[in-house]
Amino acid sequence: MFKSNFATAMILSAIALMGLGLHGCNFTSSNFAPSSQTTSSTPSLGDRYAFKQGGFSLQIPKGWQPKAIADLKYEAIVDPKAIAGFSNSINFIDEAFSGSLADYESANFQLAEKAFKNFKTIARTEFKTDAGASGIQIATESEQLGNRLRQVFFIVDAPQGTKLIVTYTCLAKDGDRFAPLFVASLKSLQFN
């Protein structure tokens, strides 16, 4: 039986992000895909950031910065412009799994449903990055550490039999204006 570190990573991410006072966004089916219109209050994409240890890169929101988080392999990308002590963020995990994206999703989201209070899937769709990598995009909602969170998971087939999971973890209130930015950032993902 496959034993995943996915649920553990979700918990560590939430603990680390709450400890940093990070917050995020509200994704619904209607705003799940990128929009051609953004408002001036929505940040744009900035520089490409390379995760050398993982062999991948993506464009991060303009002005956002990498931040090392204890017990996580990759840096989180955080918005330094905190509002009331919170900032939006992006985090990353990878895991060896040579099966299909659907098999990985099934194995892990069954665990997540049991691990988190009031866990529910809000939307699910398949996608391709601009470079052609296939993935599954899943928006969820759950209660963690006393907060109602939205987490959007992008599960991507990565090289050498691994899956890369890019997660946007947010409080469930400001997300409509950030959803197009997050999807655009993920679509810029490239493996070296």
C-alpha positions, 0 to 999 in steps of 0.5 A, spaced: 500 500 500 502 506 498 504 511 504 504 518 502 507 524 505 502 528 502 497 529 508 503 530 513 506 536 508 499 539 508 499 539 515 506 542 516 505 547 511 499 550 514 502 550 521 508 554 518 504 558 514 499 560 520 506 561 524 508 566 519 501 569 519 500 568 512 493 568 509 490 567 502 484 566 497 478 564 496 477 559 490 470 557 487 468 554 481 466 560 477 473 563 478 477 557 478 480 558 471 484 565 469 480 571 467 483 575 461 481 581 466 485 583 472 484 589 476 489 594 478 489 591 485 491 584 482 499 584 482 502 581 476 507 576 475 514 578 476 521 574 475 522 567 474 524 563 480 528 557 480 528 551 485 535 548 483 534 542 488 527 540 485 529 542 477 523 547 476 522 554 476 516 558 475 514 566 475 512 568 481 507 574 483 511 581 482 514 583 489 513 576 492 519 573 496 522 566 497 522 564 505 525 558 508 520 554 512 523 549 517 521 541 515 519 543 508 524 541 502 522 548 498 522 555 500 515 558 500 513 564 496 510 569 500 507 576 499 511 581 504 505 586 504 501 583 509 494 585 511 492 585 518 498 580 519 497 575 513 500 574 507 498 570 501 503 564 499 505 558 495 508 552 497 511 546 494 512 538 495 514 533 491 513 525 492 516 519 488 510 516 485 510 512 478 503 511 477 498 516 474 495 523 476 488 520 478 491 514 482 496 519 486 490 524 487 485 518 489 490 515 494 492 522 497 485 525 497 482 519 501 487 521 506 486 528 506 478 527 507 480 523 514 485 528 516 482 535 516 475 537 519 470 539 515 474 537 508 471 538 502 473 538 494 470 545 491 472 544 484 477 539 480 479 540 473 485 537 468 490 542 466 497 543 462 502 548 463 505 553 458 510 548 457 506 542 456 506 538 463 500 535 465 496 536 471 490 536 476 487 542 479 483 541 485 480 546 490 479 544 497 476 547 503 477 545 510 478 547 518 486 547 520 489 550 526 482 554 528 482 557 521 477 556 515 482 555 509 482 554 502 487 550 499 488 549 491 493 543 489 496 543 482 498 536 482 503 535 476 507 529 473 514 531 474 521 528 471 523 521 474 517 518 476 515 524 481 509 528 482 510 535 484 504 539 488 504 546 488 499 549 493 496 555 494 493 556 502 489 561 504 484 564 508 477 563 505 475 571 503 480 575 499 481 570 493 477 572 487 482 577 485 488 572 486 485 566 483 487 568 476 494 570 478 495 564 481 493 560 475 497 564 471 503 563 475 502 555 475 501 555 468 509 558 467 511 552 471 517 549 467 522 543 469 529 544 467 
